[in-house]
Amino acid sequence: MAGACCKTTVSFSVFKRSLSVRNSTSASRSRLTGGRLGERGVQEGWWALRPLPLKPINPHRYSGFLYFSCQESMSESLRTCYVYLNQTSRSFAAVIQALDGELRHAVCIFYLVLRALDTVEDDMTIPLEKKVPLLHDFHTFLYQPEWCFTESKEKDRQVLEDFPTISVEFRNLGQEYRDVISDICHRMGVGMAEFLEKKVGSMKEWDKYCHYVAGLVGIGLSQLFSASQLEDPEVGKDTELANSMGLFLQKTNIIRDYLEDQQEGRAFWPEEAWSQFASRLEDFAQPQNLNSALSCLNMLVTDALRHVPDVISYLSRLRNQSVFNFCAIPQVMAIATLSACYNNPQVFQGVVKIRKGQAVTLMMQATNMSAVQSIIAQYSQEILQKVSLSDPSREKTLRILGVIRERTLSQSTLLSRSHHLSPVYLSAAMLLAALSWQYLSATAGQAAGTTDMQGH
């Protein structure tokens, strides 16, 4: 990527920026801090979360966030890993701790390993001749007890400086988890290195880039789900569906973050798309080019929507409630964000957000397949109502929306899940929503003020 910067996506988007959330009572800008689903993660959960600056550790200050984690039975190094998780991705920390059993720890370590890898990739002070070998070899450091990296200037550098704490807990995981994490780390490092100085040109390259930084996260998480035996083996084996989960989140983030990326000197919209409407990608920010900008925007939203049928298929296979919640929440947040972005001039003028109350409602509702299908149908219908007769992508947009409508109306995918939730899971969902509301309220006051507009 030009400027030696990739955009990785927590949760299938374990990195990348999270979906923006609008405080309905304030004009201040609020973000779920963080697949980047993280600097690059929608989205928290598999939410893409912008990491917070790491501060010196005081484990006693963080006892509350280990609510689900039986902290008394944890080793000191594992407790420290959860501290790092909380510091780099507060919302993801809440969601990950709702996972069942040993899967919780495996996903925590998976996240931290990829966060460390991503920190290397993001650090513009590391020369390419040093950075490329680091990315290629990073997976081998998992088995080197003393390896750490102390030359980073990034705000998350502590996960590199104290990498031995993370790697020891990696080696404490079962072999079935270690194999998945090491493999994904290796493949992602190679992919990051490939795009360090390479622009996203064709639509196929856009898919490839999103695969490296988000699709692989989806594949890795799916394999961890199956390795834990909380999900069937087919969940981990069907890499095509898992890849689509990641791509949907990552593309949503890239589409939404056009202006912010432009202001920071980054470009992730594929040239094959934007070159049909402008000579330079940055021209879309000029008011006189709004019609062309919207045409390109709608083309990319349409491309992202083609992953939704795979998202429905993937979610319909899940059996474990904690895994379902973990996967479904960022996906419904993504479809809501795409609806807000579609044909919206605000994408090129500021920040497109969904309301804080809307976000919490989605978190509480997305606990079963029937509800998720209803949410997807609702936002797909919103997009349909905004499709212009003159939009160049109109036919493609209508076609994919038709496919999504058929899938959301289908009863076949409902057979794999009960429509009823136990009081325990309802309580967990309400607790997660409450934690999210509390966190969003806290961060609302810290964010820079911007004018909120949501185009229709």
C-alpha positions, 0 to 999 in steps of 0.5 A: 500500500502506498505510504507503507500502510495497510488497513487491517480489520476485531472480530472478523475485522479484528482490527480496523476502525470500529463502526462509528456510533452517534450519540443521539443526545450530543453532536460530539463524535463517538467511536467504539474504540478500536478488527480496526468488525479492529485500528482496522476490527467492525466493529467490535466483537469481530468488531474492528477496534481502534486501540487505546494507548497502552499505559503502565500495568496495574492489574488491580485496576482491571479486576472488573473487566475479568468478570467472565474470566475466573481471574483467580484461577489465571496465571499472572501472565494470562491476567496481563494478557487480558489487561493488554486486551482491555487496553487495546480493545475495550469493547472487544474485551467485553465480547471476548469474555462472553465466549464459553470455556477455553475458547475465550483464552484462545481468542484473546491470545489470537487477538493479541498476536495479530495486534502485535503483528499489526503494530509492526506493520503500522509503524512508519518508523521501521524501514522496509528492509527491516519490516518485511522480514519481521512480517514474514517471520513473525509467526516464528517468534511465537516459539522464541520465549525471549523474543521482543521488539523494542524499536517501535514508536506505535502507541500499542508498542507494549504488546511488542515490548512484552511479547514474551508474556503473550507468547508464553500464553500462546505456548500454553494453549492446546496444539489445536489452537496453536496451529491455527494461530501460527498459520494465520499469523504467517499468512497474514504477515506475508500478505501485509508485506505484499501490500506495503508498497502496493496499491489496491488496483483491481476489484480482485486485488481489493478482495485479496487485500481484504482477505489478508487483513480480515478474511484470514481473521474470519478463517482463523476464528472459525477454525478456533470455534471448531477446535474448541468443539463448541461448533461443528467441524464444517464451520472451520472447514468452510473457508469461503464463508468465513472469508466472506464474513471478514470481507463484509466487515472490512469493506464496510470499514473501508467504504465508510472511512473514505474521508478519514483515510484521505486526510491521513494520506491512505487510500483503500478504495480500488482504482478499478472502481474510482477511476471510472468516475474520477482521475484522482481518488481525492477528487471525490471530496470536492463538492463539484464531484459529488455525483461521481463520488456517489456513483463510486460509493454505491458501486462499492456498497453493492460489491460489499453486499454480495457477501451478505448471503454468505454471512447468512449461511455462516451464521445459520450453521452456528450452534453455540450461543456465545459464538453466535453473539460474537459473530452476529453483532458486528455483522448487523452493525455492518449492514446498518452502517452500509445502509447509512453510507449508501448514496450519502454525501456525508461519506465525503464530508464528515463521519457517517454514524449510527446512533448509540441507541440504535447500536445497543438495540442491535446488540440486544436483538442479534441473539438468534438467526430469525432476528438477524435475518429481520435486521438484514431485511430491514436495512436492505429495504432501506438501501432499496428505497434509496437506489436512484433510477440514474445510478450506474450500478442500479441493476447490480444493486437491485439484483443482490438486494433481491438475493438477500431478500430471498435469503432473509425470507427463507425458513430453511436457515431457521431450522438450525437454531431455536427462536427461544433464549434461556434466561441466562443468555438473555441476561448475558445479552443485556449485560453486554448491551449495558456494558456497551452503552456505558462504554459508548457514553464514556467515550462520547465525551472524549471524542472530537466534536463533529457535526452529525448527518445521516443522509437518506 
